[in-house]
Amino acid sequence: MPRVLPGIQPLDDRRLVIVLEVDELALARRHDSAIIDARVELALDHRARANREREVATSLALPAGISVLAQITLDGDGITQPRGTIGVLAPEHAEQRALHAHREMFPFDPGADVCDWPTIAVVDDARLTPDRVWAAPIPNGAPWNDIITKIRAASEHMLHGLQLLGTPEDALVSRPISRAMQTRVPALRDQPEQQVRGTLWLAGPPGHSEIAIRASARSTLFLPGGDLGMRGTLLVHAQGDPLLGLSELCLDAYTQMLVELGLRRELGDSALAHLAAGLATRRIPPEQTPHVLFACFRPAPLGARELVALFGAIHRVPIIDDGVATRMISIVDDGSFLARTVIARLGPRARRERPIVVPAIPAIPTAAPKPPPRPVHWLDIVVEALRERIARCGIVVPSFAIAPGTSEPMLELADHLVLAGEHPQLHAIAAACHARSACADAALDVLAAHAVTVLNVGLTEVTDAAEAAALGMLLAEC
């Protein structure tokens, strides 16, 4: 005989609970297809009834005992917009992350944090739809997406504000580290459990770097290589190695900071030193420093393209003192960070000129007549151009001479570097120089390369390495 159990009440008052034996259940189903096995539904109804009896919350404040880095209030009306309190957690308190959702102040069970960085959120929104047992909101639909978007935006907004507060006033340039920055680093791009926030900055010249790391397990110092001269503070939430991907992240941030510096029109010594280092290491192209002039060079400052070409060459670059006149590209050792950086990047190619000892000229008796001046020669213009090109390669020729009436060899080394006065090719080069022909420069470069070879054969101080460097420079200009 069927039995009604009044002690078990469905949530829907129109439904009845009847206990049937097996044969009775089979007979009933043959006559009424609406009869169902309600044991699972009754269990769910029981959970829902217990949950719905929870006390309504009176506050949307963060739970007691929660320690946050910062918190913010969502000022919605709770009907068309969410209201509540959002807090971002320190890495060491990440286990407190959660979403405490309410519907008309009815408290659901604490849910999973919806933010990338560990965050605790207490929110109320009448648009939330409870699940079958009133334990949690159903995570779908436009209202849910709107709530989650606002919680995530509030979390990142607070982190950005913390980053700005951590930047020192003397920073040349700074870069906040956001989730978007992580996506640029392959080691962090697909690691949601590895989150990095904070700020990196440049506050001095290139050199030693030191980044303070505050991680879930411990705090430490991270010392990236590369002479970046970078400082910063990073918050790291990680399940594994807290230093994973940080080297690549720092290099990427450094490049972005160089790009920002390169677009400025007024730069100090430290900023110019960073840009010189960035151009030397090809972290930025010269097109990204359109207004920059590097003033530690003589006879004139170099632009970014010229500096890149100098770093890519192989010839020696003289180091001179400020105030010394020169026609060769030289570095002024003025003690600036820029000069130190350029000299360090050039390495052994940058060195001081050894002083050339000029022998004293014996006094000429006053009674002796002065020798008549040497008449101007057709090849003088070639001699001067040749002297300038060889000196630009870092090779000093004590003197030149022209042998009149001689056609071979074109060049030879005796007490002087001697040019054959009647050599037809030398006369052709001289004619091109006098006429300012377009081919004159190329011809002079080739002639200078031949002269360097002659000097290497005749002078022990002109080594094979010096000859190779000079030939590379001269023939590259042809």
C-alpha positions as CSV (number, residue, x, y, z in Angstrom):
1,M,0.0,0.0,0.0
2,P,1.5,3.4,-0.9
3,R,2.5,5.6,2.0
4,V,2.7,9.4,2.2
5,L,5.7,10.6,4.1
6,P,4.8,14.0,5.5
7,G,8.3,14.5,7.1
8,I,9.9,14.8,3.6
9,Q,8.7,18.0,1.9
10,P,9.8,19.0,-1.6
11,L,10.6,22.7,-2.2
12,D,7.6,22.8,-4.6
13,D,4.5,22.5,-2.5
14,R,2.5,21.1,-5.4
15,R,4.7,17.9,-5.4
16,L,4.0,14.8,-3.2
17,V,6.4,12.3,-1.8
18,I,5.0,8.7,-1.8
19,V,6.9,5.6,-0.9
20,L,6.1,2.6,-3.3
21,E,7.2,-1.0,-3.3
22,V,8.9,-2.2,-6.5
23,D,5.8,-3.8,-7.9
24,E,3.7,-0.8,-7.0
25,L,6.2,1.5,-8.7
26,A,6.0,-0.6,-11.9
27,L,2.2,-0.5,-11.9
28,A,2.1,3.2,-11.3
29,R,4.5,4.0,-14.1
30,R,2.3,2.0,-16.5
31,H,-0.6,4.3,-15.7
32,D,1.2,7.7,-15.0
33,S,4.5,8.6,-16.7
34,A,4.9,11.7,-14.4
35,I,5.9,9.5,-11.5
36,I,9.7,9.7,-11.0
37,D,12.3,8.4,-8.5
38,A,12.7,11.4,-6.3
39,R,15.5,10.3,-4.0
40,V,18.2,12.4,-5.7
41,E,15.8,15.4,-6.1
42,L,14.8,15.2,-2.4
43,A,18.4,15.2,-1.3
44,L,19.0,18.3,-3.4
45,D,15.8,19.9,-2.1
46,H,17.1,19.2,1.4
47,R,20.4,20.9,0.7
48,A,18.7,23.8,-0.9
49,R,16.3,24.3,2.0
50,A,19.2,24.3,4.5
51,N,21.2,26.8,2.4
52,R,18.2,29.1,2.0
53,E,17.9,29.3,5.7
54,R,21.3,31.1,6.0
55,E,21.3,34.5,7.6
56,V,21.4,37.4,5.3
57,A,24.7,39.3,5.3
58,T,24.7,42.7,6.9
59,S,28.0,43.9,5.4
60,L,30.1,43.5,2.3
61,A,33.4,44.2,4.1
62,L,36.3,41.8,3.7
63,P,36.4,38.9,6.2
64,A,38.1,39.5,9.5
65,G,41.8,38.6,9.6
66,I,42.4,39.2,5.9
67,S,45.6,41.1,5.1
68,V,45.6,42.9,1.8
69,L,48.0,45.2,0.0
70,A,45.2,47.5,-1.1
71,Q,41.4,47.4,-1.3
72,I,38.7,49.2,-3.3
73,T,35.0,49.6,-3.1
74,L,32.6,48.8,-6.0
75,D,29.9,51.4,-5.7
76,G,27.1,49.8,-7.8
77,D,23.5,49.6,-6.6
78,G,23.5,45.8,-6.2
79,I,20.6,45.6,-8.7
80,T,22.0,46.7,-12.1
81,Q,25.7,46.9,-11.1
82,P,27.7,44.9,-8.5
83,R,28.6,46.4,-5.2
84,G,31.1,45.3,-2.6
85,T,34.8,45.3,-1.7
86,I,37.8,44.0,-3.6
87,G,41.3,43.4,-2.1
88,V,44.6,42.4,-3.6
89,L,46.6,40.0,-1.5
90,A,50.3,39.8,-0.8
91,P,52.1,36.7,-2.3
92,E,52.5,35.2,1.1
93,H,48.7,35.4,1.7
94,A,47.6,34.0,-1.6
95,E,45.8,31.1,0.1
96,Q,43.2,33.6,1.2
97,R,42.1,34.3,-2.3
98,A,38.3,33.7,-2.9
99,L,35.1,35.1,-4.4
100,H,32.4,35.7,-1.8
101,A,29.3,36.3,-3.9
102,H,25.8,37.4,-2.6
103,R,22.4,37.7,-4.2
104,E,20.3,40.4,-2.4
105,M,22.8,39.9,0.5
106,F,22.1,36.1,0.5
107,P,25.6,34.6,1.0
108,F,26.7,31.8,-1.3
109,D,29.5,29.4,-0.5
110,P,33.0,31.0,-1.1
111,G,34.1,30.4,-4.7
112,A,37.3,30.3,-6.6
113,D,39.1,33.6,-7.2
114,V,38.4,34.9,-10.7
115,C,41.5,37.2,-11.0
116,D,45.0,36.5,-12.4
117,W,46.7,38.0,-9.3
118,P,45.5,36.6,-5.9
119,T,42.4,38.6,-5.0
120,I,39.6,38.4,-2.5
121,A,36.2,39.8,-3.5
122,V,33.0,40.3,-1.5
123,V,30.2,41.3,-3.9
124,D,26.4,41.5,-4.1
125,D,24.3,41.6,-7.2
126,A,20.6,40.8,-7.6
127,R,21.2,39.6,-11.1
128,L,23.0,36.4,-10.0
129,T,21.2,33.2,-10.6
130,P,21.5,30.5,-7.8
131,D,22.3,27.0,-8.6
132,R,20.1,24.0,-7.8
133,V,20.9,23.9,-4.1
134,W,21.5,27.7,-3.6
135,A,25.2,27.0,-2.8
136,A,26.8,29.1,-5.6
137,P,25.8,31.4,-8.5
138,I,25.5,29.9,-11.9
139,P,28.7,31.2,-13.7
140,N,27.2,32.1,-17.1
141,G,25.3,34.8,-18.8
142,A,25.8,38.5,-19.2
143,P,25.3,39.5,-15.5
144,W,28.0,37.0,-14.4
145,N,30.4,38.2,-17.1
146,D,29.8,41.8,-16.1
147,I,30.6,41.1,-12.4
148,I,33.8,39.2,-13.2
149,T,35.0,41.9,-15.6
150,K,34.6,44.6,-12.9
151,I,36.3,42.5,-10.2
152,R,39.3,41.8,-12.5
153,A,39.5,45.5,-13.6
154,A,39.5,46.6,-9.9
155,S,42.2,44.1,-9.0
156,E,44.5,45.2,-11.8
157,H,43.8,48.9,-11.1
158,M,44.9,48.5,-7.5
159,L,48.1,46.7,-8.6
160,H,48.8,49.5,-11.1
161,G,48.4,52.1,-8.3
162,L,50.8,50.1,-6.1
163,Q,53.4,50.0,-9.0
164,L,53.2,53.8,-9.4
165,L,53.8,54.4,-5.7
166,G,56.9,52.2,-5.8
167,T,58.7,54.2,-8.5
168,P,61.4,56.6,-7.1
169,E,61.3,60.3,-8.1
170,D,64.8,60.1,-9.7
171,A,63.9,57.3,-12.1
172,L,64.9,58.1,-15.7
173,V,62.1,55.9,-17.0
174,S,59.9,53.2,-15.5
175,R,57.8,50.3,-16.7
176,P,54.9,48.7,-14.8
177,I,54.8,44.9,-15.1
178,S,51.3,43.8,-16.0
179,R,49.6,40.6,-17.2
180,A,50.0,42.0,-20.7
181,M,53.8,42.3,-20.2
182,Q,53.8,38.6,-19.2
183,T,52.3,37.6,-22.6
184,R,55.4,38.9,-24.3
185,V,57.6,36.4,-22.5
186,P,57.4,32.8,-23.7
187,A,58.2,31.3,-20.4
188,L,55.3,33.2,-18.7
189,R,52.8,33.4,-21.5
190,D,51.0,30.1,-20.8
191,Q,51.6,29.9,-17.1
192,P,48.5,31.2,-15.3
193,E,49.9,29.9,-12.0
194,Q,53.0,32.2,-12.4
195,Q,52.0,35.8,-11.9
196,V,54.4,38.8,-11.8
197,R,53.5,42.4,-10.9
198,G,55.5,45.4,-9.9
199,T,57.7,48.0,-11.5
200,L,61.1,48.2,-13.1
201,W,63.1,51.4,-13.6
202,L,66.4,53.0,-14.6
203,A,67.7,55.5,-12.1
204,G,71.4,55.7,-13.2
205,P,73.9,54.7,-15.9
206,P,74.3,51.1,-17.3
207,G,75.8,48.7,-14.8
208,H,74.9,46.4,-12.0
209,S,71.2,45.5,-11.7
210,E,69.3,44.6,-8.5
211,I,65.6,43.6,-8.4
212,A,63.8,43.0,-5.0
213,I,61.5,39.9,-5.3
214,R,58.6,39.4,-2.9
215,A,57.4,35.8,-3.5
216,S,54.9,33.4,-2.0
217,A,57.5,31.4,-0.1
218,R,60.3,34.0,0.5
219,S,61.8,37.3,-0.4
220,T,65.0,37.5,-2.3
221,L,67.2,39.7,-4.6
222,F,67.4,39.0,-8.4
223,L,70.5,40.2,-10.2
224,P,69.9,40.1,-14.0
225,G,73.0,40.2,-16.1
226,G,73.8,42.4,-19.1
227,D,74.9,45.6,-17.3
228,L,71.3,47.0,-17.6
229,G,71.6,49.3,-14.5
230,M,68.0,48.3,-13.6
231,R,66.3,48.6,-10.3
232,G,62.8,47.5,-9.3
233,T,60.4,45.6,-7.0
234,L,58.4,42.6,-8.2
235,L,55.6,40.7,-6.5
236,V,55.7,37.0,-7.7
237,H,53.0,34.4,-7.1
238,A,54.4,31.1,-8.3
239,Q,53.7,27.4,-7.7
240,G,57.3,26.6,-8.7
241,D,60.5,28.6,-9.3
242,P,59.7,32.3,-8.5
243,L,62.5,33.4,-10.8
244,L,61.1,31.6,-13.9
245,G,61.1,33.9,-16.9
246,L,62.3,37.0,-15.0
247,S,65.5,37.4,-17.1
248,E,63.5,37.6,-20.3
249,L,60.9,39.9,-18.6
250,C,63.6,42.3,-17.5
251,L,65.2,42.4,-20.9
252,D,61.9,43.1,-22.6
253,A,61.1,45.9,-20.1
254,Y,64.6,47.4,-20.6
255,T,64.0,47.5,-24.4
256,Q,60.7,49.2,-23.9
257,M,62.3,51.8,-21.6
258,L,65.0,52.4,-24.2
259,V,62.4,53.1,-26.8
260,E,60.7,55.6,-24.6
261,L,64.0,57.4,-23.9
262,G,64.9,57.4,-27.6
263,L,61.8,59.4,-28.4
264,R,62.7,62.2,-26.0
265,R,64.4,65.4,-27.2
266,E,66.2,66.3,-24.0
267,L,68.3,63.6,-22.3
268,G,70.9,63.6,-19.5
269,D,74.2,61.8,-19.4
270,S,72.8,58.6,-17.8
271,A,70.0,58.3,-20.4
272,L,72.4,58.8,-23.3
273,A,74.7,56.1,-21.8
274,H,71.7,53.7,-21.8
275,L,70.9,54.5,-25.4
276,A,74.5,54.0,-26.5
277,A,74.5,50.6,-24.8
278,G,71.2,49.7,-26.4
279,L,72.5,50.6,-29.8
280,A,75.7,48.7,-29.3
281,T,73.8,45.5,-28.3
282,R,71.2,46.0,-31.1
283,R,68.4,46.1,-28.5
284,I,67.0,49.1,-30.4
285,P,67.5,50.2,-34.0
286,P,68.7,53.7,-34.7
287,E,65.3,54.6,-36.2
288,Q,63.9,54.6,-32.6
289,T,66.3,57.4,-31.5
290,P,65.6,60.0,-34.2
291,H,66.6,63.1,-32.2
292,V,69.6,61.8,-30.2
293,L,73.2,63.2,-30.6
294,F,76.1,61.6,-28.8
295,A,78.3,64.6,-27.9
296,C,81.4,62.7,-26.6
297,F,82.9,62.5,-30.1
298,R,85.2,64.7,-32.2
299,P,85.4,66.4,-34.6
300,A,81.5,66.4,-34.3
301,P,78.8,64.6,-32.3
302,L,77.5,61.3,-33.8
303,G,73.9,60.5,-34.5
304,A,72.4,57.0,-33.8
305,R,73.1,55.6,-37.3
306,E,76.7,56.8,-37.2
307,L,77.2,55.3,-33.7
308,V,75.8,51.9,-34.8
309,A,78.2,52.0,-37.8
310,L,81.1,52.8,-35.5
311,F,80.2,49.9,-33.2
312,G,80.0,47.6,-36.3
313,A,83.4,48.6,-37.7
314,I,86.8,47.0,-36.9
315,H,89.2,50.0,-37.0
316,R,90.8,51.6,-33.9
317,V,89.0,54.6,-32.4
318,P,91.4,57.1,-30.6
319,I,90.6,58.4,-27.1
320,I,91.5,62.0,-26.7
321,D,91.3,64.7,-24.1
322,D,88.7,67.4,-24.3
323,G,89.9,70.4,-26.3
324,V,92.2,68.4,-28.6
325,A,91.5,69.1,-32.2
326,T,91.3,66.1,-34.6
327,R,89.9,65.3,-38.0
328,M,89.5,61.6,-37.2
329,I,86.5,60.2,-35.3
330,S,87.7,60.1,-31.7
331,I,86.2,59.7,-28.2
332,V,86.5,62.6,-25.8
333,D,87.5,61.2,-22.4
334,D,85.5,63.7,-20.5
335,G,84.5,61.5,-17.5
336,S,80.9,61.3,-18.6
337,F,78.8,58.1,-18.2
338,L,78.3,58.2,-22.0
339,A,82.0,58.3,-22.8
340,R,82.7,55.4,-20.3
341,T,79.9,53.3,-21.8
342,V,81.1,53.8,-25.4
343,I,84.8,53.1,-24.4
344,A,83.7,49.9,-22.6
345,R,81.6,48.7,-25.6
346,L,84.4,49.3,-28.1
347,G,86.8,47.3,-25.9
348,P,90.4,47.1,-27.2
349,R,89.4,49.1,-30.3
350,A,89.3,52.3,-28.1
351,R,92.7,53.4,-26.9
352,R,94.7,56.5,-26.4
353,E,97.0,57.7,-29.1
354,R,100.7,57.3,-28.3
355,P,102.4,60.6,-28.6
356,I,104.6,60.9,-31.7
357,V,108.1,62.2,-30.9
358,V,109.0,64.8,-33.5
359,P,112.8,65.2,-33.7
360,A,114.1,68.7,-33.1
361,I,115.0,70.6,-36.2
362,P,118.6,71.9,-36.0
363,A,118.9,75.6,-36.0
364,I,119.8,77.1,-39.4
365,P,122.6,79.6,-39.2
366,T,121.3,83.1,-39.9
367,A,123.9,83.7,-42.5
368,A,122.9,80.6,-44.6
369,P,120.3,81.4,-47.3
370,K,116.9,79.8,-46.9
371,P,116.3,77.0,-49.4
372,P,113.8,77.9,-52.1
373,P,110.3,76.5,-51.5
374,R,109.5,73.3,-53.4
375,P,107.3,74.1,-56.4
376,V,103.7,72.9,-56.4
377,H,103.4,69.4,-57.9
378,W,100.5,67.9,-59.8
379,L,100.4,65.0,-57.3
380,D,100.3,67.1,-54.1
381,I,96.6,66.7,-54.0
382,V,97.0,62.9,-54.0
383,V,99.6,63.0,-51.3
384,E,97.3,65.0,-48.9
385,A,94.3,62.7,-49.6
386,L,96.5,59.7,-49.1
387,R,97.9,61.0,-45.8
388,E,94.4,61.7,-44.4
389,R,93.1,58.2,-45.3
390,I,96.0,56.3,-43.8
391,A,95.8,58.4,-40.6
392,R,92.1,57.6,-40.4
393,C,93.1,53.9,-40.2
394,G,95.3,54.6,-37.2
395,I,98.6,54.4,-39.1
396,V,101.1,57.3,-39.0
397,V,103.4,57.9,-42.0
398,P,106.3,60.1,-41.0
399,S,106.7,61.7,-44.4
400,F,105.8,61.5,-48.1
401,A,107.9,62.3,-51.2
402,I,107.3,62.6,-55.0
403,A,110.0,61.3,-57.3
404,P,110.0,63.4,-60.5
405,G,110.8,61.7,-63.7
406,T,110.0,58.2,-62.3
407,S,107.1,56.0,-63.5
408,E,107.8,52.8,-61.5
409,P,107.0,51.6,-58.9
410,M,103.8,53.5,-58.2
411,L,104.7,53.5,-54.4
412,E,107.8,52.5,-52.6
413,L,109.1,52.9,-49.0
414,A,112.5,54.4,-48.6
415,D,113.1,57.2,-46.0
416,H,109.7,58.4,-47.1
417,L,106.6,56.9,-48.8
418,V,107.6,57.8,-52.3
419,L,105.1,58.3,-55.2
420,A,106.3,57.9,-58.8
421,G,106.0,61.4,-60.2
422,E,105.2,60.2,-63.8
423,H,103.0,57.1,-63.1
424,P,100.0,57.3,-65.4
425,Q,97.5,56.0,-62.8
426,L,98.7,58.5,-60.2
427,H,98.2,61.3,-62.7
428,A,94.7,59.9,-63.6
429,I,93.8,59.9,-59.9
430,A,95.2,63.5,-59.5
431,A,93.1,64.6,-62.5
432,A,90.0,63.1,-60.9
433,C,90.7,64.9,-57.6
434,H,91.3,68.3,-59.3
435,A,88.1,67.8,-61.3
436,R,86.2,66.6,-58.2
437,S,85.1,63.6,-60.1
438,A,82.7,61.2,-58.4
439,C,85.2,58.3,-58.8
440,A,88.0,60.1,-57.0
441,D,87.1,58.9,-53.5
442,A,87.0,55.3,-54.5
443,A,90.3,55.5,-56.4
444,L,92.0,57.1,-53.4
445,D,90.6,54.4,-51.1
446,V,92.1,51.7,-53.3
447,L,95.4,53.6,-53.5
448,A,95.5,54.0,-49.7
449,A,94.9,50.2,-49.3
450,H,97.9,49.5,-51.6
451,A,100.0,52.0,-49.5
452,V,99.1,50.2,-46.3
453,T,100.4,46.9,-47.8
454,V,103.6,48.6,-48.8
455,L,104.0,50.0,-45.3
456,N,103.4,46.5,-43.7
457,V,106.2,45.1,-45.8
458,G,108.6,47.9,-44.9
459,L,107.8,48.8,-41.3
460,T,107.7,46.4,-38.3
461,E,105.3,48.6,-36.4
462,V,102.6,48.1,-39.1
463,T,101.5,44.5,-38.3
464,D,99.4,42.1,-40.3
465,A,96.5,42.7,-38.0
466,A,96.8,46.5,-38.4
467,E,97.0,46.0,-42.2
468,A,93.9,43.8,-42.2
469,A,91.9,46.2,-40.1
470,A,92.9,49.2,-42.3
471,L,92.1,47.2,-45.5
472,G,88.7,46.3,-44.1
473,M,87.9,49.9,-43.4
474,L,89.2,51.3,-46.7
475,L,87.7,48.7,-49.0
476,A,84.3,48.9,-47.2
477,E,84.2,52.6,-48.2
478,C,84.8,51.8,-51.9
